[in-house]
Amino acid sequence: MIFERTFDAVVGRYVLQFQVDPAAMLRKLAGHVAPGRLGRLPRAGLGRRRSVPPAQIFDDSRRWMSETMRLSGVEIHMGAKLHSTFIAAGLPTPTMRTEH
């Protein structure tokens, strides 16, 4: 897409894991953000989610979703690859944190 001006922020959720070339997508997005501005790509994983109290249907559903995404070619471990993807895109080292 072509925009007439840059943005102060680009926020994406569940974007990079569906890209054939996530580094290329990051480069493209970075081109739309004003220098020194914010890019935020929150990523929630399925791996550590659990039901309290435990529910078998929850565990089964989580497993089915993960398997469906994996078989569809979705990068289910994108969170672990964010740092290297930023570097491959030619971007500065990202500031990363995890919250639970």
C-alpha positions as CSV (number, residue, x, y, z in Angstrom):
1,M,0.0,0.0,0.0
2,I,1.1,3.6,-0.6
3,F,0.3,6.2,2.0
4,E,0.7,10.0,1.7
5,R,2.4,10.3,5.1
6,T,4.0,8.2,7.8
7,F,2.3,6.9,11.0
8,D,3.3,7.4,14.6
9,A,2.6,3.7,15.3
10,V,2.0,0.4,13.6
11,V,0.3,-2.2,15.7
12,G,-0.2,-5.8,14.5
13,R,-1.5,-8.9,16.1
14,Y,-1.3,-12.3,14.6
15,V,0.3,-10.9,11.4
16,L,3.9,-12.2,11.0
17,Q,3.1,-15.8,11.7
18,F,0.9,-15.9,8.6
19,Q,3.5,-14.4,6.2
20,V,5.6,-16.3,3.8
21,D,8.4,-13.8,4.4
22,P,7.9,-12.2,7.8
23,A,11.1,-10.1,7.5
24,A,9.9,-8.6,4.3
25,M,6.6,-7.7,5.9
26,L,8.5,-6.0,8.8
27,R,10.6,-4.0,6.3
28,K,7.4,-2.9,4.6
29,L,5.7,-1.9,7.8
30,A,8.7,-0.1,9.1
31,G,8.7,2.1,6.0
32,H,5.3,3.5,7.1
33,V,6.4,4.5,10.6
34,A,8.1,7.9,11.3
35,P,11.7,7.6,12.5
36,G,11.9,7.0,16.2
37,R,8.2,6.1,16.5
38,L,6.5,2.9,17.7
39,G,6.0,-0.5,16.2
40,R,4.2,-3.0,18.4
41,L,3.5,-6.6,17.5
42,P,1.9,-8.4,20.4
43,R,1.9,-12.1,20.1
44,A,-0.1,-14.5,22.2
45,G,0.9,-18.1,22.2
46,L,-1.3,-21.1,22.6
47,G,1.4,-23.2,24.3
48,R,1.0,-22.1,27.9
49,R,-2.7,-21.4,28.0
50,R,-4.6,-23.6,30.4
51,S,-8.0,-24.0,31.9
52,V,-8.5,-23.6,35.7
53,P,-10.0,-25.9,36.7
54,P,-8.7,-28.3,34.0
55,A,-11.1,-29.0,31.2
56,Q,-10.4,-31.7,28.6
57,I,-12.3,-29.8,25.9
58,F,-10.1,-26.8,26.4
59,D,-6.9,-28.9,26.1
60,D,-8.3,-30.7,23.0
61,S,-9.3,-27.4,21.3
62,R,-5.9,-25.9,22.0
63,R,-4.2,-29.0,20.5
64,W,-6.5,-29.0,17.4
65,M,-5.9,-25.3,16.8
66,S,-2.1,-25.7,17.0
67,E,-2.1,-28.7,14.8
68,T,-4.4,-27.0,12.2
69,M,-2.1,-24.0,12.1
70,R,1.0,-26.1,11.8
71,L,-0.4,-28.1,9.0
72,S,-1.5,-24.9,7.2
73,G,2.0,-23.6,7.2
74,V,1.5,-21.0,10.0
75,E,4.7,-20.4,12.0
76,I,3.4,-21.4,15.4
77,H,6.6,-20.4,17.2
78,M,6.8,-16.9,15.7
79,G,7.2,-15.3,19.2
80,A,10.5,-17.1,19.6
81,K,11.6,-15.9,16.2
82,L,10.7,-12.2,16.5
83,H,14.3,-11.1,17.4
84,S,15.9,-12.8,14.5
85,T,13.1,-11.6,12.1
86,F,13.8,-8.0,13.1
87,I,17.5,-8.5,12.4
88,A,16.8,-10.2,9.1
89,A,14.6,-7.2,8.1
90,G,17.5,-4.9,8.7
91,L,15.8,-3.2,11.7
92,P,17.4,-2.3,15.0
93,T,17.4,-4.9,17.7
94,P,13.9,-4.9,19.2
95,T,13.0,-4.3,22.8
96,M,11.1,-7.4,23.8
97,R,9.3,-8.5,26.9
98,T,6.8,-11.1,28.0
99,E,3.8,-10.7,30.2
100,H,1.6,-13.3,31.7
